[in-house]
Amino acid sequence: MITVAVRVVEGEKERIQNFKGIVIAMHSGGINKSFTIRKISNGVGVERVFPFYSPMIQSISLEKKGRVRRAKLYYLRGMSEKKIRQKLS
């Protein structure tokens, strides 16, 4: 479980929005490095890709570390929230 604090600009205002979820993929490529985070919001799965070196990312914090045996966790897309918790414990 990871939390990414992202700066969001709405008109002239600027605020920090937290996106908390599970890292399902890391994409390498030098300066174009990125990672994908998935969370379930109101029963709907939401995925967001963040560029690793984006100036819009305020902070990244690790909430909980789980043990997995795969590099890409795309198989979590078809699971319920309860099964995901059991799988990553």
Secondary structure as UniProt FT lines:
FT   STRAND          2..10
FT   TURN            11..12
FT   STRAND          13..27
FT   HELIX           30..32
FT   STRAND          34..41
FT   TURN            42..43
FT   STRAND          44..51
FT   TURN            52..53
FT   TURN            55..56
FT   STRAND          57..62
FT   HELIX           74..78
FT   HELIX           81..88
//
